[in-house]
Amino acid sequence: MAVPEYKLPEEFKLKCDRVIPERYKHMVLTNRQRPNIPACNIKTVPGDMTERGCAFAGCRGVVGGPIGDCIQVVHAPAGCAWYQWGTRRNLSKIYAWAGPGKLCNDSHNRRRAITTDLQERDVVFGGMEKLKKACLEAWRLIPGAAGILIFTTCTSGLIGDDCKAVAKEVEKELEKKEGRPIPVFVFDSPGLCRVSQSTGHHHFNVQFYEQMVEWRKEHPEFCMKEEEKTPYDVAIIGDFNMDWDLAYIKPLFEKIGCRVVAVFTGGERLYNLLKIPDVKLNILHCQRSCTYISDLIKKGYEIPYINVSFFGIEQTAKALRDTAKFFGSKEMMEKAEQVIEEEIKAITPALNFYREKLRGKKIGLYVGGPRVWHWQKVMQELGMKVVFGMCTFAHEDDYEKINKRAEDGVFLVDNPNEFEIEECLEKFKPDLFLTGLKEKYLARKLGVPTVNSHSYEKGPYACFRGFINFARDIYQGIYAPVWKFVKDKDFA
Ligand code: CFM
């Protein structure tokens, strides 16, 4: 039986979209029993100023970029490299090459952009020679790096440069020079592929997996040795160490007796990532950007994974309990309960204060996709009410989760544009808007405080203690005296 087409109630049809009525199919009201899924993961219609990123942004900027100890060469005009540089706080502190006379930096992967800066000449005659030179030159400058990651974009994709062949040549030269194998991996994700950055997540996952499998076969010394393995080795998949989230996540798993071998890819070292197929369990956080590789590893190496969330009390506690349950260890289960109890005890006084202050406040949510459902629960735990949710690139499964977690009747907008955001802020009047840098000024000019919900104000926001930081920033946002003056002047 065909599912009846969803009809958006007239009063929810945004006025700004009268000129682009196609947009109405991207809006629904949530329903827990029978999830309403808006049109999603499809191309933006012409005339609609989307806020989406491109595939390259997802591949390099989101999933590949956080790898901390590699040279990352963007084979493109300099503009592509510039726009993926240093804006997302996927932090790392790896000093692979620190030392006298060598370049070093706290967060090398965020602060340094290496690009071939393709010009018209290269478009006509090909850019392979230039790419090879750039890789070798970068290696000369940063000799302690663990490897080289090459990213293509629209321009190199259209030229059709054989970057894999270049990578092989560079590998050979570096091996000769260094006397040991150096991985040089290529990630093909031209910005023009499909509809959003979500495509780039997929590309990085699949291509990393394939190159990892091949590398491990050719260089078994990069696999974990049998005697190094422990029964509780895990990898965290899909966490990017936003504003040091991992400083709260990792210790919790260590306290219950797990060993975190690698994090794909937050602040991680390449050699650790190559050992992910040697762990016993993958713990998957961002289920939009990294389910692909979790599935591939499950299929190829028979390593299971569990879906978790590290935001809020209930979800973090569940992540620890589910991990312990997976291993079936009584000791780990007890430790998990103990850790949960200790953490809750430590945050309770602060939590009571913030709950008291935030109860009943209205929140608008706008993030990429998953965080809308991760944070729906967090807002409930703080006693706040989500009045609308917006996602840049969510897929159907994200919207299913949002429907299940939200109260009925929450207004959802897929891939919103600036006019829709403005109208929703005016229509639903949230007390605070959890959003990103691009939208913050618009909201603030309308008298609505914001908290940066991508890379935070003062993180970490993950796990129990991060939850309190999150609550503090929301509290400080809403109660900042400045809003009183703005509203008094009737700007809002
Ligand atoms: Fe995953 Fe992310 Fe997100 Fe994402 Fe992002 Fe992000 Fe996000 Mo910003 S990987 S999908 S592409 S949870 S950068 S850390 S906050 S839009 S909802």
Boltz pocket constraint, residues with backbone or C-beta under 6 A from the ligand:
constraints:
  - pocket:
      binder: B
      contacts: [[A, 62], [A, 88], [A, 197], [A, 238], [A, 240], [A, 242], [A, 286], [A, 287], [A, 288], [A, 289], [A, 367], [A, 368], [A, 369], [A, 370], [A, 371], [A, 372], [A, 453], [A, 454], [A, 455]]
      max_distance: 6.0
